[in-house]
Amino acid sequence: MSLTPWEKIRTSLSKNIPSNLINILPDKWEKIGDVAIIKLPSELKNHWEQIGKEYAKVLNCRTVLNDIGGIEGIYRKPKVEHIYGSKDTETIHKENGIRYKLDPQKIMFSSGNMDERIRMATISNEDEIVVDLFAGVGYFTLPMAVHSKPKKIFACELNPVAYNYLCENIVLNNVSNIVKPLKGDSRKVAPENVADRVILGFFGEINKFLPAALKCLKDYKGVIHYHDKFPDKIIPDKPLKIVESTVEKYDRRLELLGCKNVKSYAPGISHFVFDIRIGEK
């Protein structure tokens, strides 16, 4: 019977690391292209390089990074440190026929959002114009452009590092005729009164961007994909009230088309996305 990658790592390291430390080795990881990210307890610090080497070998990665604190700042930069392998951490991550070029030391990329990226790949159509208010390196923009091929996607991004990768990825995936990258605060650079669909894929005070999303829609009518993290027990009522309070100012009503739990964020708290149609009263 073949061993799982985790079992292979554990078995190999048990030859040189005390058993009490083997039990706290991480059994989960992020693999972005050929870069692995693990979260190591401080008790393992004296063995980090050896541990990194084994994860790299089993996971077929050239670099291993240690997650030391999630993400920080308006640009959502990952807090990681290099523990093994090449220090050139720029890589190309392949998923669902899409190639994402990025540097995991500088840019966040969550494998937990993969199902949502796949879903967004086919949710649009050739007759639509889409505005992505928080495009990043093209998380949702690229799969939508490649697989749905809408008329145009306006992809807004504030982070200059992410914006540069977005521009490279547009070319890398041959969608320059569809995607128009826009650098800056989406509230200032997003086009108004053009969109059939708007993507709001950002955590934290997203209600500040709802007016911008509505202004992007043609005559304040269309579909909004609204992401944020919420306590599970208040879904869907509380988030819908947040959107409704903004929508009513424009004499519009909302219809919930769907609500999806993207992934767990913390105990009792999850990342949700709400598909909401905005229409006339």
Secondary structure, 3 states (H helix, E strand, C coil): CCCCHHHHHHHHHCCCCCHHHHCCCCCCCEEECCEEEECCCHHHHHHHHHHHHHHHHHHCCCEEEEEEEEEECCCCEEEEEEEEECCCCCEEEEECCEEEEECCCCCCCCHHHHHHHHHHCCCCCCCCEEEECCCCCCCCHHHHHHHHCCCEEEEEECCHHHHHHHHHHHHHCCCCCCEEEEECCHHHHCCCCCECEEEECCCCCHHHHHHHHHHHEECCEEEEEEEEEEEHHHCCHHHHHHHHHHHHHHCEEEEEEEEEEEEEEECCEEEEEEEEEEEEC
